[in-house]
């Protein structure tokens, strides 16, 4: 109520057919062109006295600034709400509220039919995130057992459940965050839990492979030291990829596009696998080369682990 009264008393909002609204074409100051041309007013109170999301959002900005001392607020909401937030943010500028506001929009998750993913299953029961994650964990468990049977994955029976949870949950997170946040994507669990291609499990596998190198070399990752000497094209490509990480993080912070981290990690993993196939590490031609290549492996493991952590994904050490 205080928000509405303040806007009316300052001449920003006015009554219209019993409701209270802001007409952008009547406002002075820096108003975005599309709002200036907009015929529909920005409603802040209905004619029956009820308040709207707009009223709540305006009051919340005031609260975050005045009570919490916030200097920046990010709204992670469906991109279809872009106009709403543009109006809220424009209004806060008119009011002189000094806070950085940004709408972090995102696309739609689609089902196998290419339509927005249903929130209820065939029986009419609610489709929850918990049920989706449980299914992802089960699919991951199946893939892990297949890998064990084929000799690609080497873990003890008692480790399967924990690994399945890390892989399944990580797969869903990675599938969501590896897409540009403004684009729609199809929810496909089989593709998400694949250990090949641009997927969370693939990156977890690469990290586990790097850690297995240290175990076979009889050395702890933290004990790896010494200068890195570049002697092959594969080493050079891997090193160049590693030094780009800082720039990627800076760009993500500026653009709010986490898929850039995923892109970097996938490219890094590809360069690492090419390096691993072409260059002997443990059985390198001499001790200096061995130490140099172990250092490259350590840097790769550390960077994959850091990148996955930023995406909220666990980096597994054995697979």
C-alpha positions as a Python dict, from the first residue, in 0.01 Angstrom:
ca = {
    (1, 'X'): (0, 0, 0),
    (2, 'X'): (286, 236, 82),
    (3, 'X'): (440, 167, -260),
    (4, 'X'): (122, 263, -443),
    (5, 'X'): (69, 575, -231),
    (6, 'X'): (427, 687, -293),
    (7, 'X'): (401, 642, -670),
    (8, 'X'): (70, 827, -690),
    (9, 'X'): (186, 1113, -464),
    (10, 'X'): (496, 1160, -679),
    (11, 'X'): (289, 1178, -996),
    (12, 'X'): (439, 863, -1146),
    (13, 'X'): (123, 653, -1118),
    (14, 'X'): (-236, 765, -1157),
    (15, 'X'): (-584, 625, -1129),
    (16, 'X'): (-739, 464, -1435),
    (17, 'X'): (-1087, 307, -1423),
    (18, 'X'): (-1051, 258, -1048),
    (19, 'X'): (-709, 95, -1077),
    (20, 'X'): (-366, 249, -1022),
    (21, 'X'): (-120, 234, -1311),
    (22, 'X'): (188, 388, -1469),
    (23, 'X'): (159, 519, -1824),
    (24, 'X'): (507, 519, -1972),
    (25, 'X'): (425, 768, -2245),
    (26, 'X'): (352, 1027, -1978),
    (27, 'X'): (681, 982, -1795),
    (28, 'X'): (985, 1207, -1820),
    (29, 'X'): (1342, 1088, -1798),
    (30, 'X'): (1517, 794, -1963),
    (31, 'X'): (1239, 559, -2068),
    (32, 'X'): (1321, 273, -2309),
    (33, 'X'): (1170, 339, -2656),
    (34, 'X'): (950, 30, -2654),
    (35, 'X'): (798, 134, -2319),
    (36, 'X'): (737, 488, -2447),
    (37, 'X'): (539, 340, -2736),
    (38, 'X'): (353, 91, -2519),
    (39, 'X'): (-19, 159, -2495),
    (40, 'X'): (-86, -80, -2208),
    (41, 'X'): (-10, 78, -1868),
    (42, 'X'): (198, -88, -1598),
    (43, 'X'): (-68, -189, -1346),
    (44, 'X'): (29, -170, -978),
    (45, 'X'): (-313, -204, -811),
    (46, 'X'): (-639, -349, -941),
    (47, 'X'): (-969, -166, -924),
    (48, 'X'): (-1079, -397, -640),
    (49, 'X'): (-776, -289, -435),
    (50, 'X'): (-576, -607, -491),
    (51, 'X'): (-202, -579, -543),
    (52, 'X'): (-2, -754, -814),
    (53, 'X'): (341, -908, -872),
    (54, 'X'): (455, -566, -990),
    (55, 'X'): (371, -411, -653),
    (56, 'X'): (548, -689, -466),
    (57, 'X'): (857, -667, -686),
    (58, 'X'): (880, -289, -638),
    (59, 'X'): (850, -322, -260),
    (60, 'X'): (1108, -603, -261),
    (61, 'X'): (1367, -389, -439),
    (62, 'X'): (1320, -119, -175),
    (63, 'X'): (1359, -379, 102),
    (64, 'X'): (1673, -530, -49),
    (65, 'X'): (1832, -190, -91),
    (66, 'X'): (1726, -22, 234),
    (67, 'X'): (1722, -317, 476),
    (68, 'X'): (1972, -561, 329),
    (69, 'X'): (2210, -306, 180),
    (70, 'X'): (2216, -485, -156),
    (71, 'X'): (2397, -318, -443),
    (72, 'X'): (2300, -578, -703),
    (73, 'X'): (2001, -808, -751),
    (74, 'X'): (1971, -1078, -1016),
    (75, 'X'): (1629, -1216, -1114),
    (76, 'X'): (1660, -1568, -1255),
    (77, 'X'): (1319, -1600, -1418),
    (78, 'X'): (1172, -1731, -1745),
    (79, 'X'): (1263, -1504, -2038),
    (80, 'X'): (891, -1456, -2108),
    (81, 'X'): (887, -1218, -1810),
    (82, 'X'): (1134, -981, -1979),
    (83, 'X'): (882, -699, -2030),
    (84, 'X'): (767, -715, -1669),
    (85, 'X'): (1119, -680, -1533),
    (86, 'X'): (1210, -408, -1780),
    (87, 'X'): (920, -205, -1640),
    (88, 'X'): (1016, -273, -1278),
    (89, 'X'): (1380, -181, -1341),
    (90, 'X'): (1287, 134, -1534),
    (91, 'X'): (1060, 241, -1251),
    (92, 'X'): (1335, 196, -993),
    (93, 'X'): (1559, 425, -1198),
    (94, 'X'): (1281, 686, -1207),
    (95, 'X'): (1261, 661, -830),
    (96, 'X'): (1636, 712, -800),
    (97, 'X'): (1701, 382, -625),
    (98, 'X'): (2072, 312, -668),
    (99, 'X'): (2092, -62, -720),
    (100, 'X'): (2204, -272, -1015),
    (101, 'X'): (1917, -489, -1138),
    (102, 'X'): (1939, -761, -1402),
    (103, 'X'): (1693, -1013, -1540),
    (104, 'X'): (1869, -1345, -1600),
    (105, 'X'): (1617, -1499, -1837),
    (106, 'X'): (1619, -1861, -1948),
    (107, 'X'): (1452, -2077, -2210),
    (108, 'X'): (1208, -2365, -2183),
    (109, 'X'): (1280, -2730, -2106),
    (110, 'X'): (1111, -2941, -2374),
    (111, 'X'): (988, -3299, -2367),
    (112, 'X'): (1059, -3565, -2631),
    (113, 'X'): (766, -3429, -2833),
    (114, 'X'): (933, -3089, -2864),
    (115, 'X'): (671, -2927, -2642),
    (116, 'X'): (728, -2775, -2295),
    (117, 'X'): (803, -3055, -2048),
    (118, 'X'): (484, -3165, -1878),
    (119, 'X'): (459, -3111, -1503),
    (120, 'X'): (243, -3421, -1462),
    (121, 'X'): (297, -3780, -1572),
    (122, 'X'): (53, -4007, -1758),
    (123, 'X'): (-137, -4083, -1435),
    (124, 'X'): (-186, -3716, -1354),
    (125, 'X'): (61, -3720, -1065),
    (126, 'X'): (292, -3421, -1027),
    (127, 'X'): (629, -3462, -1197),
    (128, 'X'): (876, -3335, -938),
    (129, 'X'): (1245, -3250, -962),
    (130, 'X'): (1308, -3525, -708),
    (131, 'X'): (1147, -3784, -935),
    (132, 'X'): (1349, -3662, -1234),
    (133, 'X'): (1673, -3681, -1036),
    (134, 'X'): (1585, -4029, -907),
    (135, 'X'): (1533, -4144, -1266),
    (136, 'X'): (1863, -3984, -1372),
    (137, 'X'): (2044, -4163, -1088),
    (138, 'X'): (1890, -4495, -1193),
    (139, 'X'): (1991, -4441, -1557),
    (140, 'X'): (2342, -4352, -1441),
    (141, 'X'): (2355, -4670, -1233),
    (142, 'X'): (2265, -4873, -1543),
    (143, 'X'): (2541, -4705, -1747),
    (144, 'X'): (2794, -4763, -1469),
    (145, 'X'): (2710, -5134, -1452),
    (146, 'X'): (2742, -5156, -1830),
    (147, 'X'): (3084, -4991, -1802),
    (148, 'X'): (3191, -5236, -1532),
    (149, 'X'): (3080, -5534, -1743),
    (150, 'X'): (3274, -5397, -2042),
    (151, 'X'): (3584, -5323, -1834),
    (152, 'X'): (3569, -4945, -1889),
    (153, 'X'): (3477, -4863, -1529),
    (154, 'X'): (3663, -5012, -1236),
    (155, 'X'): (3503, -4953, -897),
    (156, 'X'): (3389, -5174, -611),
    (157, 'X'): (3027, -5284, -578),
    (158, 'X'): (2978, -5074, -265),
    (159, 'X'): (3088, -4761, -455),
    (160, 'X'): (2825, -4787, -728),
    (161, 'X'): (2539, -4610, -548),
    (162, 'X'): (2747, -4307, -451),
    (163, 'X'): (2894, -4278, -800),
    (164, 'X'): (2549, -4314, -958),
    (165, 'X'): (2419, -4027, -746),
    (166, 'X'): (2710, -3800, -839),
    (167, 'X'): (2685, -3886, -1208),
    (168, 'X'): (2304, -3873, -1230),
    (169, 'X'): (2259, -3542, -1051),
    (170, 'X'): (2562, -3393, -1225),
    (171, 'X'): (2429, -3504, -1563),
    (172, 'X'): (2103, -3313, -1517),
    (173, 'X'): (2280, -3000, -1393),
    (174, 'X'): (2529, -3006, -1678),
    (175, 'X'): (2261, -3060, -1943),
    (176, 'X'): (2080, -2752, -1817),
    (177, 'X'): (2383, -2527, -1772),
    (178, 'X'): (2570, -2632, -2088),
    (179, 'X'): (2301, -2477, -2307),
    (180, 'X'): (2283, -2103, -2367),
    (181, 'X'): (2038, -2000, -2097),
    (182, 'X'): (1808, -1821, -2344),
    (183, 'X'): (1758, -2122, -2571),
    (184, 'X'): (1510, -2405, -2529),
    (185, 'X'): (1646, -2759, -2498),
    (186, 'X'): (1505, -3111, -2503),
    (187, 'X'): (1514, -3312, -2180),
    (188, 'X'): (1670, -3647, -2278),
    (189, 'X'): (1797, -3852, -1984),
    (190, 'X'): (1975, -4111, -2199),
    (191, 'X'): (2179, -3840, -2368),
    (192, 'X'): (2242, -3663, -2037),
    (193, 'X'): (2392, -3969, -1866),
    (194, 'X'): (2606, -4067, -2165),
    (195, 'X'): (2977, -4105, -2093),
    (196, 'X'): (3064, -3974, -2439),
    (197, 'X'): (3014, -3638, -2605),
    (198, 'X'): (2944, -3308, -2437),
    (199, 'X'): (2798, -3437, -2110),
    (200, 'X'): (2854, -3414, -1737),
    (201, 'X'): (2954, -3781, -1702),
    (202, 'X'): (3217, -3737, -1976),
    (203, 'X'): (3383, -3453, -1784),
    (204, 'X'): (3364, -3650, -1459),
    (205, 'X'): (3527, -3942, -1640),
    (206, 'X'): (3810, -3719, -1763),
    (207, 'X'): (3872, -3598, -1407),
    (208, 'X'): (3870, -3955, -1277),
    (209, 'X'): (4115, -4055, -1552),
    (210, 'X'): (4354, -3778, -1451),
    (211, 'X'): (4338, -3886, -1087),
    (212, 'X'): (4406, -4248, -1186),
    (213, 'X'): (4731, -4133, -1348),
    (214, 'X'): (4856, -4008, -1011),
    (215, 'X'): (4758, -4333, -841),
    (216, 'X'): (4945, -4537, -1102),
    (217, 'X'): (5243, -4303, -1080),
    (218, 'X'): (5249, -4345, -702),
    (219, 'X'): (5229, -3972, -636),
    (220, 'X'): (4976, -3736, -483),
    (221, 'X'): (4839, -3459, -703),
    (222, 'X'): (4947, -3203, -441),
    (223, 'X'): (5307, -3328, -459),
    (224, 'X'): (5344, -3261, -831),
    (225, 'X'): (5592, -2982, -891),
    (226, 'X'): (5850, -2861, -1135),
    (227, 'X'): (5855, -2654, -1455),
    (228, 'X'): (5638, -2737, -1754),
    (229, 'X'): (5827, -2784, -2079),
    (230, 'X'): (5625, -2792, -2399),
    (231, 'X'): (5764, -3042, -2648),
    (232, 'X'): (5472, -3165, -2859),
    (233, 'X'): (5175, -3007, -3042),
    (234, 'X'): (4936, -3184, -2804),
    (235, 'X'): (5109, -3038, -2499),
    (236, 'X'): (5099, -2693, -2657),
    (237, 'X'): (4726, -2715, -2734),
    (238, 'X'): (4646, -2833, -2382),
    (239, 'X'): (4856, -2558, -2225),
    (240, 'X'): (4693, -2290, -2439),
    (241, 'X'): (4350, -2415, -2336),
    (242, 'X'): (4443, -2410, -1969),
    (243, 'X'): (4552, -2046, -1970),
    (244, 'X'): (4216, -1933, -2111),
    (245, 'X'): (4020, -2030, -1801),
    (246, 'X'): (4057, -1694, -1627),
    (247, 'X'): (3922, -1508, -1929),
    (248, 'X'): (3628, -1747, -1948),
    (249, 'X'): (3536, -1688, -1583),
    (250, 'X'): (3558, -1311, -1630),
    (251, 'X'): (3326, -1331, -1930),
    (252, 'X'): (3077, -1547, -1739),
    (253, 'X'): (3071, -1297, -1453),
    (254, 'X'): (3002, -1016, -1698),
    (255, 'X'): (2744, -1193, -1917),
    (256, 'X'): (2576, -1434, -1670),
    (257, 'X'): (2622, -1715, -1924),
    (258, 'X'): (2738, -2030, -1739),
    (259, 'X'): (2738, -2237, -2058),
    (260, 'X'): (3071, -2072, -2140),
    (261, 'X'): (3226, -2267, -1851),
    (262, 'X'): (3077, -2589, -1988),
    (263, 'X'): (3213, -2512, -2335),
    (264, 'X'): (3560, -2449, -2196),
    (265, 'X'): (3556, -2770, -1990),
    (266, 'X'): (3447, -2982, -2285),
    (267, 'X'): (3717, -2834, -2507),
    (268, 'X'): (3971, -2881, -2228),
    (269, 'X'): (3866, -3245, -2186),
    (270, 'X'): (3904, -3304, -2559),
    (271, 'X'): (4252, -3148, -2561),
    (272, 'X'): (4348, -3353, -2256),
    (273, 'X'): (4239, -3680, -2416),
    (274, 'X'): (4437, -3595, -2731),
    (275, 'X'): (4740, -3521, -2512),
    (276, 'X'): (4696, -3844, -2316),
    (277, 'X'): (4674, -4052, -2634),
    (278, 'X'): (4981, -3892, -2793),
    (279, 'X'): (5211, -3839, -2495),
    (280, 'X'): (5343, -4092, -2247),
    (281, 'X'): (5316, -3957, -1895),
    (282, 'X'): (5424, -4220, -1644),
    (283, 'X'): (5661, -4387, -1891),
    (284, 'X'): (5794, -4063, -2042),
    (285, 'X'): (6143, -4071, -2197),
    (286, 'X'): (6307, -3904, -1899),
    (287, 'X'): (6230, -3773, -1552),
    (288, 'X'): (6208, -3408, -1656),
    (289, 'X'): (5946, -3483, -1922),
    (290, 'X'): (5760, -3708, -1679),
    (291, 'X'): (5739, -3432, -1419),
    (292, 'X'): (5636, -3176, -1680),
    (293, 'X'): (5354, -3394, -1810),
    (294, 'X'): (5238, -3483, -1461),
    (295, 'X'): (5218, -3108, -1395),
    (296, 'X'): (4997, -3066, -1703),
    (297, 'X'): (4775, -3348, -1577),
    (298, 'X'): (4755, -3183, -1234),
    (299, 'X'): (4660, -2846, -1381),
    (300, 'X'): (4395, -3011, -1597),
    (301, 'X'): (4247, -3202, -1302),
    (302, 'X'): (4242, -2888, -1090),
    (303, 'X'): (4074, -2683, -1362),
    (304, 'X'): (3811, -2946, -1444),
    (305, 'X'): (3737, -2980, -1074),
    (306, 'X'): (3709, -2602, -1030),
    (307, 'X'): (3490, -2564, -1337),
    (308, 'X'): (3255, -2844, -1235),
    (309, 'X'): (3235, -2696, -886),
    (310, 'X'): (3126, -2361, -1033),
    (311, 'X'): (2846, -2550, -1210),
    (312, 'X'): (2749, -2724, -886),
    (313, 'X'): (2875, -3064, -1003),
    (314, 'X'): (3089, -3307, -806),
    (315, 'X'): (3419, -3415, -963),
    (316, 'X'): (3462, -3787, -894),
    (317, 'X'): (3806, -3938, -836),
    (318, 'X'): (3735, -4295, -941),
    (319, 'X'): (3537, -4432, -1232),
}
